Amino acid sequence: MERLLTLLLGFARDNRGATAIEYGLIAAGISMSVIIGGQEIGRFIRGVFEAAQAGLNP
């Protein structure tokens, strides 16, 4: 019984899983920022090319 209690207390004090989850959340946030930023840049570039096309068409 004492060994089980020691094992459970050691498990409760271990933070490695929490750290991995935090890094996962940070990576997810960065990924979302990159995706959203890429979409906005794509919209801007599309507008530039559409404006150029409209200027070339009589």
C-alpha distance matrix in Angstrom:
0.0 3.8 5.4 5.2 6.3 8.7 9.9 10.7 12.4 14.3 15.4 16.6 18.6 20.2 23.8 25.3 25.3 27.0 29.5 30.3 31.0 33.2 35.2 35.6 37.0 39.3 40.5 41.2 43.2 45.2 45.9 47.1 49.4 50.9 51.5 53.1 55.1 56.3 57.5 59.4 61.1 62.0 63.6 65.5 66.8 67.8 69.8 71.5 72.5 73.7 75.8 77.3 78.0 79.7 81.8 83.0 83.9 87.3
3.8 0.0 3.8 5.4 5.1 6.2 8.6 9.9 10.5 12.2 14.2 15.3 16.6 18.5 22.2 23.8 24.4 25.9 28.2 29.3 30.2 32.1 34.1 34.9 36.3 38.3 39.7 40.6 42.4 44.3 45.3 46.6 48.6 50.1 51.1 52.6 54.4 55.7 57.1 58.9 60.4 61.5 63.2 65.0 66.2 67.4 69.4 71.0 72.1 73.4 75.4 76.8 77.7 79.4 81.4 82.6 83.7 87.1
5.4 3.8 0.0 3.8 5.4 5.0 6.1 8.7 9.9 10.5 12.3 14.3 15.4 16.6 20.4 21.6 22.2 24.2 26.2 27.0 28.2 30.3 31.9 32.7 34.4 36.4 37.5 38.5 40.5 42.3 43.0 44.6 46.7 48.0 48.9 50.6 52.4 53.5 55.0 56.9 58.3 59.3 61.2 62.9 64.0 65.2 67.3 68.8 69.8 71.2 73.3 74.5 75.4 77.3 79.2 80.3 81.4 84.9
5.2 5.4 3.8 0.0 3.8 5.4 5.0 6.2 8.6 9.8 10.5 12.3 14.3 15.4 19.1 20.3 20.3 22.2 24.6 25.3 26.1 28.4 30.2 30.6 32.2 34.4 35.5 36.3 38.3 40.3 40.9 42.3 44.5 45.9 46.6 48.3 50.2 51.4 52.6 54.6 56.1 57.0 58.8 60.7 61.8 62.9 65.0 66.6 67.6 68.8 71.0 72.4 73.1 74.9 76.9 78.0 79.1 82.5
6.3 5.1 5.4 3.8 0.0 3.8 5.4 5.1 6.1 8.5 9.8 10.5 12.4 14.3 17.9 19.7 19.9 21.3 23.8 25.0 25.6 27.5 29.6 30.3 31.5 33.7 35.2 35.9 37.6 39.7 40.7 41.8 43.9 45.5 46.4 47.8 49.7 51.1 52.4 54.1 55.7 56.8 58.5 60.2 61.5 62.7 64.6 66.3 67.5 68.7 70.6 72.1 73.0 74.7 76.7 77.9 79.0 82.4
8.7 6.2 5.0 5.4 3.8 0.0 3.8 5.5 5.2 6.1 8.6 9.9 10.7 12.4 16.2 17.8 18.7 20.2 22.2 23.5 24.6 26.3 28.2 29.2 30.7 32.5 33.9 35.1 36.8 38.5 39.6 41.1 42.9 44.4 45.5 47.1 48.7 50.1 51.6 53.3 54.7 56.0 57.8 59.3 60.6 61.9 63.9 65.3 66.5 67.9 69.8 71.2 72.2 73.9 75.8 77.0 78.3 81.7
9.9 8.6 6.1 5.0 5.4 3.8 0.0 3.8 5.5 5.1 6.2 8.7 10.1 10.7 14.5 15.6 16.0 18.0 20.1 21.0 22.1 24.2 25.8 26.6 28.3 30.2 31.4 32.4 34.4 36.1 37.0 38.5 40.5 41.9 42.8 44.6 46.3 47.5 48.9 50.8 52.2 53.3 55.1 56.8 57.9 59.2 61.3 62.7 63.8 65.2 67.2 68.5 69.4 71.2 73.1 74.3 75.4 78.9
10.7 9.9 8.7 6.2 5.1 5.5 3.8 0.0 3.8 5.4 5.0 6.2 8.7 10.0 13.4 15.0 14.9 16.4 19.0 20.0 20.5 22.6 24.7 25.2 26.5 28.7 30.1 30.8 32.6 34.7 35.6 36.8 38.9 40.5 41.3 42.8 44.7 46.0 47.3 49.0 50.6 51.7 53.4 55.2 56.5 57.6 59.6 61.2 62.4 63.6 65.6 67.0 67.9 69.6 71.6 72.8 73.9 77.3
12.4 10.5 9.9 8.6 6.1 5.2 5.5 3.8 0.0 3.8 5.4 5.0 6.3 8.7 12.1 14.4 15.0 15.9 18.2 19.9 20.5 22.0 24.2 25.3 26.4 28.2 30.0 30.9 32.4 34.4 35.6 36.8 38.6 40.3 41.5 42.8 44.5 46.1 47.4 49.0 50.5 51.9 53.5 55.0 56.5 57.8 59.6 61.1 62.5 63.8 65.6 67.1 68.2 69.8 71.6 73.0 74.2 77.5
14.3 12.2 10.5 9.8 8.5 6.1 5.1 5.4 3.8 0.0 3.8 5.4 5.2 6.3 10.1 11.8 13.0 14.4 16.1 17.7 18.9 20.4 22.2 23.5 24.9 26.5 28.0 29.3 31.0 32.6 33.8 35.4 37.1 38.5 39.8 41.4 42.9 44.3 45.9 47.5 48.8 50.2 52.0 53.5 54.7 56.2 58.1 59.4 60.7 62.2 64.0 65.3 66.5 68.2 70.0 71.2 72.6 76.0
15.4 14.2 12.3 10.5 9.8 8.6 6.2 5.0 5.4 3.8 0.0 3.8 5.5 5.3 8.6 10.0 10.2 11.9 14.2 15.2 16.1 18.1 19.9 20.7 22.2 24.2 25.5 26.5 28.3 30.2 31.1 32.6 34.5 36.0 37.0 38.6 40.3 41.6 43.1 44.8 46.2 47.4 49.2 50.8 52.1 53.4 55.3 56.8 58.0 59.4 61.3 62.6 63.7 65.4 67.3 68.5 69.7 73.1
16.6 15.3 14.3 12.3 10.5 9.9 8.7 6.2 5.0 5.4 3.8 0.0 3.8 5.6 8.1 10.7 10.7 11.1 13.8 15.5 15.7 17.2 19.7 20.6 21.4 23.4 25.3 26.1 27.5 29.6 30.8 31.9 33.7 35.5 36.6 37.8 39.6 41.2 42.5 44.0 45.7 47.0 48.6 50.1 51.6 52.9 54.7 56.2 57.6 58.9 60.7 62.2 63.3 64.8 66.7 68.1 69.3 72.6
18.6 16.6 15.4 14.3 12.4 10.7 10.1 8.7 6.3 5.2 5.5 3.8 0.0 3.8 6.3 9.4 10.6 10.7 12.6 14.9 15.7 16.6 18.7 20.4 21.3 22.7 24.7 26.0 27.1 28.9 30.5 31.8 33.2 35.0 36.4 37.7 39.1 40.8 42.4 43.7 45.2 46.8 48.4 49.7 51.2 52.7 54.4 55.8 57.3 58.7 60.3 61.8 63.1 64.7 66.3 67.8 69.2 72.5
20.2 18.5 16.6 15.4 14.3 12.4 10.7 10.0 8.7 6.3 5.3 5.6 3.8 0.0 3.8 5.8 7.5 8.5 9.9 11.7 13.1 14.3 16.0 17.5 19.0 20.3 21.9 23.4 24.9 26.4 27.8 29.4 30.9 32.4 33.8 35.4 36.7 38.2 39.9 41.4 42.7 44.2 46.0 47.3 48.6 50.2 52.0 53.3 54.6 56.2 57.9 59.2 60.4 62.2 63.9 65.2 66.6 70.0
23.8 22.2 20.4 19.1 17.9 16.2 14.5 13.4 12.1 10.1 8.6 8.1 6.3 3.8 0.0 3.8 5.5 5.3 6.3 8.8 10.1 10.7 12.5 14.3 15.5 16.7 18.5 20.1 21.3 22.8 24.4 26.0 27.3 28.9 30.4 31.8 33.1 34.7 36.5 37.8 39.1 40.7 42.5 43.7 45.0 46.7 48.5 49.7 51.2 52.7 54.3 55.7 57.0 58.7 60.3 61.7 63.1 66.5
25.3 23.8 21.6 20.3 19.7 17.8 15.6 15.0 14.4 11.8 10.0 10.7 9.4 5.8 3.8 0.0 3.8 5.5 5.1 6.3 8.8 9.9 10.7 12.4 14.4 15.4 16.6 18.4 20.1 21.2 22.5 24.5 26.0 27.1 28.6 30.4 31.6 32.9 34.8 36.4 37.4 38.9 40.9 42.2 43.2 44.9 46.9 48.0 49.3 50.9 52.7 53.8 55.1 57.0 58.6 59.8 61.2 64.7
25.3 24.4 22.2 20.3 19.9 18.7 16.0 14.9 15.0 13.0 10.2 10.7 10.6 7.5 5.5 3.8 0.0 3.8 5.4 5.1 6.3 8.7 10.0 10.6 12.5 14.4 15.3 16.5 18.5 20.1 21.0 22.6 24.6 25.8 26.9 28.7 30.3 31.5 33.1 34.8 36.1 37.3 39.2 40.8 41.9 43.3 45.3 46.7 47.9 49.3 51.3 52.5 53.6 55.4 57.2 58.4 59.6 63.1
27.0 25.9 24.2 22.2 21.3 20.2 18.0 16.4 15.9 14.4 11.9 11.1 10.7 8.5 5.3 5.5 3.8 0.0 3.8 5.4 5.1 6.2 8.7 9.8 10.6 12.4 14.2 15.3 16.6 18.5 19.9 21.1 22.8 24.5 25.7 27.1 28.6 30.2 31.7 33.2 34.7 36.1 37.8 39.2 40.6 42.1 43.8 45.3 46.7 48.0 49.8 51.2 52.4 54.0 55.8 57.2 58.5 61.8
29.5 28.2 26.2 24.6 23.8 22.2 20.1 19.0 18.2 16.1 14.2 13.8 12.6 9.9 6.3 5.1 5.4 3.8 0.0 3.8 5.4 5.0 6.2 8.6 9.9 10.6 12.3 14.2 15.4 16.6 18.3 20.0 21.2 22.7 24.4 25.9 27.0 28.5 30.4 31.8 32.9 34.5 36.4 37.6 38.8 40.6 42.4 43.5 45.0 46.6 48.2 49.4 50.8 52.5 54.1 55.5 57.0 60.3
30.3 29.3 27.0 25.3 25.0 23.5 21.0 20.0 19.9 17.7 15.2 15.5 14.9 11.7 8.8 6.3 5.1 5.4 3.8 0.0 3.8 5.4 5.1 6.1 8.7 9.9 10.5 12.3 14.3 15.4 16.3 18.4 20.0 21.0 22.4 24.3 25.6 26.8 28.6 30.4 31.4 32.7 34.8 36.2 37.2 38.7 40.8 42.0 43.1 44.8 46.6 47.8 48.9 50.8 52.5 53.6 55.0 58.5
31.0 30.2 28.2 26.1 25.6 24.6 22.1 20.5 20.5 18.9 16.1 15.7 15.7 13.1 10.1 8.8 6.3 5.1 5.4 3.8 0.0 3.8 5.4 4.9 6.2 8.6 9.8 10.4 12.4 14.3 15.1 16.5 18.5 20.0 20.9 22.5 24.2 25.6 27.0 28.7 30.2 31.4 33.1 34.7 36.0 37.3 39.2 40.7 42.0 43.3 45.2 46.6 47.6 49.3 51.2 52.5 53.7 57.1
33.2 32.1 30.3 28.4 27.5 26.3 24.2 22.6 22.0 20.4 18.1 17.2 16.6 14.3 10.7 9.9 8.7 6.2 5.0 5.4 3.8 0.0 3.8 5.3 5.1 6.2 8.6 9.8 10.6 12.4 14.2 15.4 16.7 18.5 20.0 21.2 22.5 24.3 26.0 27.2 28.6 30.3 31.9 33.2 34.6 36.2 37.9 39.2 40.8 42.2 43.8 45.2 46.5 48.1 49.8 51.3 52.6 56.0
35.2 34.1 31.9 30.2 29.6 28.2 25.8 24.7 24.2 22.2 19.9 19.7 18.7 16.0 12.5 10.7 10.0 8.7 6.2 5.1 5.4 3.8 0.0 3.8 5.4 5.0 6.1 8.6 9.8 10.5 12.1 14.2 15.4 16.5 18.3 20.0 20.9 22.4 24.4 25.8 26.8 28.4 30.4 31.6 32.7 34.4 36.3 37.4 38.8 40.4 42.1 43.3 44.6 46.4 48.0 49.3 50.8 54.2
35.6 34.9 32.7 30.6 30.3 29.2 26.6 25.2 25.3 23.5 20.7 20.6 20.4 17.5 14.3 12.4 10.6 9.8 8.6 6.1 4.9 5.3 3.8 0.0 3.8 5.4 5.1 6.1 8.6 9.9 10.4 12.3 14.3 15.3 16.4 18.3 19.8 20.9 22.6 24.4 25.6 26.8 28.7 30.3 31.4 32.8 34.8 36.2 37.3 38.8 40.7 41.9 43.0 44.8 46.6 47.8 49.1 52.5
37.0 36.3 34.4 32.2 31.5 30.7 28.3 26.5 26.4 24.9 22.2 21.4 21.3 19.0 15.5 14.4 12.5 10.6 9.9 8.7 6.2 5.1 5.4 3.8 0.0 3.8 5.4 5.0 6.2 8.6 9.8 10.5 12.4 14.3 15.3 16.5 18.2 19.9 21.2 22.6 24.3 25.6 27.2 28.7 30.2 31.5 33.3 34.8 36.2 37.5 39.2 40.8 41.9 43.4 45.3 46.7 47.9 51.3
39.3 38.3 36.4 34.4 33.7 32.5 30.2 28.7 28.2 26.5 24.2 23.4 22.7 20.3 16.7 15.4 14.4 12.4 10.6 9.9 8.6 6.2 5.0 5.4 3.8 0.0 3.8 5.4 5.1 6.2 8.6 10.0 10.7 12.4 14.3 15.5 16.4 18.3 20.1 21.2 22.5 24.3 26.0 27.1 28.5 30.2 31.9 33.1 34.7 36.2 37.7 39.1 40.5 42.1 43.7 45.2 46.7 50.0
40.5 39.7 37.5 35.5 35.2 33.9 31.4 30.1 30.0 28.0 25.5 25.3 24.7 21.9 18.5 16.6 15.3 14.2 12.3 10.5 9.8 8.6 6.1 5.1 5.4 3.8 0.0 3.8 5.4 5.1 6.1 8.6 9.9 10.6 12.2 14.2 15.2 16.3 18.4 20.0 20.9 22.3 24.4 25.7 26.7 28.4 30.4 31.5 32.7 34.4 36.2 37.3 38.6 40.4 42.0 43.3 44.7 48.2
41.2 40.6 38.5 36.3 35.9 35.1 32.4 30.8 30.9 29.3 26.5 26.1 26.0 23.4 20.1 18.4 16.5 15.3 14.2 12.3 10.4 9.8 8.6 6.1 5.0 5.4 3.8 0.0 3.8 5.5 5.0 6.2 8.6 9.9 10.5 12.2 14.1 15.2 16.6 18.4 19.9 21.0 22.7 24.4 25.7 26.9 28.8 30.4 31.6 32.9 34.8 36.2 37.2 38.9 40.8 42.1 43.3 46.6
43.2 42.4 40.5 38.3 37.6 36.8 34.4 32.6 32.4 31.0 28.3 27.5 27.1 24.9 21.3 20.1 18.5 16.6 15.4 14.3 12.4 10.6 9.8 8.6 6.2 5.1 5.4 3.8 0.0 3.8 5.4 5.2 6.2 8.7 10.0 10.6 12.1 14.2 15.5 16.6 18.3 19.9 21.3 22.7 24.3 25.8 27.3 28.8 30.4 31.6 33.2 34.8 36.1 37.6 39.3 40.9 42.2 45.4
45.2 44.3 42.3 40.3 39.7 38.5 36.1 34.7 34.4 32.6 30.2 29.6 28.9 26.4 22.8 21.2 20.1 18.5 16.6 15.4 14.3 12.4 10.5 9.9 8.6 6.2 5.1 5.5 3.8 0.0 3.8 5.5 5.1 6.2 8.7 10.0 10.4 12.1 14.3 15.4 16.3 18.1 20.1 21.0 22.3 24.1 25.8 26.9 28.5 30.1 31.6 32.9 34.4 36.0 37.5 39.0 40.5 43.9
45.9 45.3 43.0 40.9 40.7 39.6 37.0 35.6 35.6 33.8 31.1 30.8 30.5 27.8 24.4 22.5 21.0 19.9 18.3 16.3 15.1 14.2 12.1 10.4 9.8 8.6 6.1 5.0 5.4 3.8 0.0 3.8 5.4 5.1 6.2 8.6 9.8 10.5 12.4 14.3 15.3 16.4 18.5 20.0 21.0 22.4 24.5 25.8 26.9 28.4 30.3 31.5 32.6 34.5 36.2 37.4 38.8 42.2
47.1 46.6 44.6 42.3 41.8 41.1 38.5 36.8 36.8 35.4 32.6 31.9 31.8 29.4 26.0 24.5 22.6 21.1 20.0 18.4 16.5 15.4 14.2 12.3 10.5 10.0 8.6 6.2 5.2 5.5 3.8 0.0 3.8 5.5 5.1 6.1 8.4 9.8 10.6 12.3 14.2 15.2 16.7 18.4 19.9 21.0 22.8 24.5 25.8 26.9 28.8 30.4 31.4 32.9 34.8 36.3 37.4 40.7
49.4 48.6 46.7 44.5 43.9 42.9 40.5 38.9 38.6 37.1 34.5 33.7 33.2 30.9 27.3 26.0 24.6 22.8 21.2 20.0 18.5 16.7 15.4 14.3 12.4 10.7 9.9 8.6 6.2 5.1 5.4 3.8 0.0 3.8 5.5 5.2 5.9 8.4 9.9 10.6 12.1 14.0 15.4 16.5 18.2 19.8 21.2 22.6 24.3 25.7 27.1 28.7 30.1 31.5 33.1 34.8 36.2 39.4
50.9 50.1 48.0 45.9 45.5 44.4 41.9 40.5 40.3 38.5 36.0 35.5 35.0 32.4 28.9 27.1 25.8 24.5 22.7 21.0 20.0 18.5 16.5 15.3 14.3 12.4 10.6 9.9 8.7 6.2 5.1 5.5 3.8 0.0 3.8 5.6 5.1 5.9 8.6 9.9 10.4 12.0 14.2 15.2 16.2 18.0 19.9 20.9 22.3 24.0 25.7 26.8 28.2 30.0 31.5 32.8 34.4 37.8
51.5 51.1 48.9 46.6 46.4 45.5 42.8 41.3 41.5 39.8 37.0 36.6 36.4 33.8 30.4 28.6 26.9 25.7 24.4 22.4 20.9 20.0 18.3 16.4 15.3 14.3 12.2 10.5 10.0 8.7 6.2 5.1 5.5 3.8 0.0 3.8 5.5 5.1 6.3 8.8 10.0 10.5 12.5 14.4 15.3 16.4 18.5 20.1 21.1 22.4 24.4 25.8 26.7 28.4 30.3 31.6 32.8 36.2
53.1 52.6 50.6 48.3 47.8 47.1 44.6 42.8 42.8 41.4 38.6 37.8 37.7 35.4 31.8 30.4 28.7 27.1 25.9 24.3 22.5 21.2 20.0 18.3 16.5 15.5 14.2 12.2 10.6 10.0 8.6 6.1 5.2 5.6 3.8 0.0 3.8 5.4 5.1 6.3 8.7 9.8 10.7 12.5 14.4 15.4 16.8 18.7 20.2 21.1 22.9 24.7 25.7 27.0 28.9 30.6 31.7 34.9
55.1 54.4 52.4 50.2 49.7 48.7 46.3 44.7 44.5 42.9 40.3 39.6 39.1 36.7 33.1 31.6 30.3 28.6 27.0 25.6 24.2 22.5 20.9 19.8 18.2 16.4 15.2 14.1 12.1 10.4 9.8 8.4 5.9 5.1 5.5 3.8 0.0 3.8 5.4 5.1 6.2 8.5 9.9 10.7 12.3 14.2 15.5 16.7 18.5 20.0 21.3 22.8 24.3 25.8 27.3 28.9 30.4 33.7
56.3 55.7 53.5 51.4 51.1 50.1 47.5 46.0 46.1 44.3 41.6 41.2 40.8 38.2 34.7 32.9 31.5 30.2 28.5 26.8 25.6 24.3 22.4 20.9 19.9 18.3 16.3 15.2 14.2 12.1 10.5 9.8 8.4 5.9 5.1 5.4 3.8 0.0 3.8 5.4 5.1 6.1 8.6 9.9 10.5 12.1 14.2 15.3 16.5 18.1 19.9 21.0 22.3 24.1 25.7 27.0 28.4 31.8
57.5 57.1 55.0 52.6 52.4 51.6 48.9 47.3 47.4 45.9 43.1 42.5 42.4 39.9 36.5 34.8 33.1 31.7 30.4 28.6 27.0 26.0 24.4 22.6 21.2 20.1 18.4 16.6 15.5 14.3 12.4 10.6 9.9 8.6 6.3 5.1 5.4 3.8 0.0 3.8 5.5 5.0 6.2 8.7 9.9 10.4 12.4 14.4 15.4 16.3 18.4 20.0 20.8 22.3 24.4 25.8 26.8 30.1
59.4 58.9 56.9 54.6 54.1 53.3 50.8 49.0 49.0 47.5 44.8 44.0 43.7 41.4 37.8 36.4 34.8 33.2 31.8 30.4 28.7 27.2 25.8 24.4 22.6 21.2 20.0 18.4 16.6 15.4 14.3 12.3 10.6 9.9 8.8 6.3 5.1 5.4 3.8 0.0 3.8 5.3 5.1 6.3 8.7 9.9 10.7 12.6 14.5 15.3 16.7 18.6 20.0 21.1 22.8 24.7 25.9 29.0
61.1 60.4 58.3 56.1 55.7 54.7 52.2 50.6 50.5 48.8 46.2 45.7 45.2 42.7 39.1 37.4 36.1 34.7 32.9 31.4 30.2 28.6 26.8 25.6 24.3 22.5 20.9 19.9 18.3 16.3 15.3 14.2 12.1 10.4 10.0 8.7 6.2 5.1 5.5 3.8 0.0 3.8 5.4 5.0 6.2 8.5 9.9 10.6 12.4 14.2 15.4 16.6 18.3 19.9 21.2 22.8 24.5 27.7
62.0 61.5 59.3 57.0 56.8 56.0 53.3 51.7 51.9 50.2 47.4 47.0 46.8 44.2 40.7 38.9 37.3 36.1 34.5 32.7 31.4 30.3 28.4 26.8 25.6 24.3 22.3 21.0 19.9 18.1 16.4 15.2 14.0 12.0 10.5 9.8 8.5 6.1 5.0 5.3 3.8 0.0 3.8 5.4 5.1 6.1 8.6 9.9 10.6 12.1 14.2 15.3 16.3 18.1 19.9 21.1 22.4 25.8
63.6 63.2 61.2 58.8 58.5 57.8 55.1 53.4 53.5 52.0 49.2 48.6 48.4 46.0 42.5 40.9 39.2 37.8 36.4 34.8 33.1 31.9 30.4 28.7 27.2 26.0 24.4 22.7 21.3 20.1 18.5 16.7 15.4 14.2 12.5 10.7 9.9 8.6 6.2 5.1 5.4 3.8 0.0 3.8 5.5 5.1 6.2 8.7 10.0 10.4 12.3 14.3 15.2 16.3 18.3 20.0 21.0 24.1
65.5 65.0 62.9 60.7 60.2 59.3 56.8 55.2 55.0 53.5 50.8 50.1 49.7 47.3 43.7 42.2 40.8 39.2 37.6 36.2 34.7 33.2 31.6 30.3 28.7 27.1 25.7 24.4 22.7 21.0 20.0 18.4 16.5 15.2 14.4 12.5 10.7 9.9 8.7 6.3 5.0 5.4 3.8 0.0 3.8 5.4 5.1 6.4 8.9 9.9 10.7 12.5 14.3 15.4 16.7 18.7 20.2 23.2
66.8 66.2 64.0 61.8 61.5 60.6 57.9 56.5 56.5 54.7 52.1 51.6 51.2 48.6 45.0 43.2 41.9 40.6 38.8 37.2 36.0 34.6 32.7 31.4 30.2 28.5 26.7 25.7 24.3 22.3 21.0 19.9 18.2 16.2 15.3 14.4 12.3 10.5 9.9 8.7 6.2 5.1 5.5 3.8 0.0 3.8 5.3 5.0 6.3 8.6 9.9 10.6 12.3 14.2 15.4 16.7 18.5 21.8
67.8 67.4 65.2 62.9 62.7 61.9 59.2 57.6 57.8 56.2 53.4 52.9 52.7 50.2 46.7 44.9 43.3 42.1 40.6 38.7 37.3 36.2 34.4 32.8 31.5 30.2 28.4 26.9 25.8 24.1 22.4 21.0 19.8 18.0 16.4 15.4 14.2 12.1 10.4 9.9 8.5 6.1 5.1 5.4 3.8 0.0 3.8 5.4 5.2 6.1 8.5 9.8 10.4 12.1 14.2 15.3 16.4 19.8
69.8 69.4 67.3 65.0 64.6 63.9 61.3 59.6 59.6 58.1 55.3 54.7 54.4 52.0 48.5 46.9 45.3 43.8 42.4 40.8 39.2 37.9 36.3 34.8 33.3 31.9 30.4 28.8 27.3 25.8 24.5 22.8 21.2 19.9 18.5 16.8 15.5 14.2 12.4 10.7 9.9 8.6 6.2 5.1 5.3 3.8 0.0 3.8 5.5 5.1 6.1 8.5 9.7 10.4 12.2 14.2 15.3 18.3
71.5 71.0 68.8 66.6 66.3 65.3 62.7 61.2 61.1 59.4 56.8 56.2 55.8 53.3 49.7 48.0 46.7 45.3 43.5 42.0 40.7 39.2 37.4 36.2 34.8 33.1 31.5 30.4 28.8 26.9 25.8 24.5 22.6 20.9 20.1 18.7 16.7 15.3 14.4 12.6 10.6 9.9 8.7 6.4 5.0 5.4 3.8 0.0 3.8 5.5 5.2 6.2 8.6 9.9 10.6 12.5 14.5 17.5
72.5 72.1 69.8 67.6 67.5 66.5 63.8 62.4 62.5 60.7 58.0 57.6 57.3 54.6 51.2 49.3 47.9 46.7 45.0 43.1 42.0 40.8 38.8 37.3 36.2 34.7 32.7 31.6 30.4 28.5 26.9 25.8 24.3 22.3 21.1 20.2 18.5 16.5 15.4 14.5 12.4 10.6 10.0 8.9 6.3 5.2 5.5 3.8 0.0 3.8 5.4 4.9 6.0 8.5 9.7 10.5 12.3 15.7
73.7 73.4 71.2 68.8 68.7 67.9 65.2 63.6 63.8 62.2 59.4 58.9 58.7 56.2 52.7 50.9 49.3 48.0 46.6 44.8 43.3 42.2 40.4 38.8 37.5 36.2 34.4 32.9 31.6 30.1 28.4 26.9 25.7 24.0 22.4 21.1 20.0 18.1 16.3 15.3 14.2 12.1 10.4 9.9 8.6 6.1 5.1 5.5 3.8 0.0 3.8 5.4 5.0 6.1 8.5 9.9 10.6 13.8
75.8 75.4 73.3 71.0 70.6 69.8 67.2 65.6 65.6 64.0 61.3 60.7 60.3 57.9 54.3 52.7 51.3 49.8 48.2 46.6 45.2 43.8 42.1 40.7 39.2 37.7 36.2 34.8 33.2 31.6 30.3 28.8 27.1 25.7 24.4 22.9 21.3 19.9 18.4 16.7 15.4 14.2 12.3 10.7 9.9 8.5 6.1 5.2 5.4 3.8 0.0 3.8 5.4 5.1 6.2 8.7 10.1 12.7
77.3 76.8 74.5 72.4 72.1 71.2 68.5 67.0 67.1 65.3 62.6 62.2 61.8 59.2 55.7 53.8 52.5 51.2 49.4 47.8 46.6 45.2 43.3 41.9 40.8 39.1 37.3 36.2 34.8 32.9 31.5 30.4 28.7 26.8 25.8 24.7 22.8 21.0 20.0 18.6 16.6 15.3 14.3 12.5 10.6 9.8 8.5 6.2 4.9 5.4 3.8 0.0 3.8 5.5 5.1 6.3 8.8 11.8
78.0 77.7 75.4 73.1 73.0 72.2 69.4 67.9 68.2 66.5 63.7 63.3 63.1 60.4 57.0 55.1 53.6 52.4 50.8 48.9 47.6 46.5 44.6 43.0 41.9 40.5 38.6 37.2 36.1 34.4 32.6 31.4 30.1 28.2 26.7 25.7 24.3 22.3 20.8 20.0 18.3 16.3 15.2 14.3 12.3 10.4 9.7 8.6 6.0 5.0 5.4 3.8 0.0 3.8 5.4 5.1 6.3 9.8
79.7 79.4 77.3 74.9 74.7 73.9 71.2 69.6 69.8 68.2 65.4 64.8 64.7 62.2 58.7 57.0 55.4 54.0 52.5 50.8 49.3 48.1 46.4 44.8 43.4 42.1 40.4 38.9 37.6 36.0 34.5 32.9 31.5 30.0 28.4 27.0 25.8 24.1 22.3 21.1 19.9 18.1 16.3 15.4 14.2 12.1 10.4 9.9 8.5 6.1 5.1 5.5 3.8 0.0 3.8 5.5 5.3 7.9
81.8 81.4 79.2 76.9 76.7 75.8 73.1 71.6 71.6 70.0 67.3 66.7 66.3 63.9 60.3 58.6 57.2 55.8 54.1 52.5 51.2 49.8 48.0 46.6 45.3 43.7 42.0 40.8 39.3 37.5 36.2 34.8 33.1 31.5 30.3 28.9 27.3 25.7 24.4 22.8 21.2 19.9 18.3 16.7 15.4 14.2 12.2 10.6 9.7 8.5 6.2 5.1 5.4 3.8 0.0 3.8 5.7 7.4
83.0 82.6 80.3 78.0 77.9 77.0 74.3 72.8 73.0 71.2 68.5 68.1 67.8 65.2 61.7 59.8 58.4 57.2 55.5 53.6 52.5 51.3 49.3 47.8 46.7 45.2 43.3 42.1 40.9 39.0 37.4 36.3 34.8 32.8 31.6 30.6 28.9 27.0 25.8 24.7 22.8 21.1 20.0 18.7 16.7 15.3 14.2 12.5 10.5 9.9 8.7 6.3 5.1 5.5 3.8 0.0 3.8 6.4
83.9 83.7 81.4 79.1 79.0 78.3 75.4 73.9 74.2 72.6 69.7 69.3 69.2 66.6 63.1 61.2 59.6 58.5 57.0 55.0 53.7 52.6 50.8 49.1 47.9 46.7 44.7 43.3 42.2 40.5 38.8 37.4 36.2 34.4 32.8 31.7 30.4 28.4 26.8 25.9 24.5 22.4 21.0 20.2 18.5 16.4 15.3 14.5 12.3 10.6 10.1 8.8 6.3 5.3 5.7 3.8 0.0 3.8
87.3 87.1 84.9 82.5 82.4 81.7 78.9 77.3 77.5 76.0 73.1 72.6 72.5 70.0 66.5 64.7 63.1 61.8 60.3 58.5 57.1 56.0 54.2 52.5 51.3 50.0 48.2 46.6 45.4 43.9 42.2 40.7 39.4 37.8 36.2 34.9 33.7 31.8 30.1 29.0 27.7 25.8 24.1 23.2 21.8 19.8 18.3 17.5 15.7 13.8 12.7 11.8 9.8 7.9 7.4 6.4 3.8 0.0
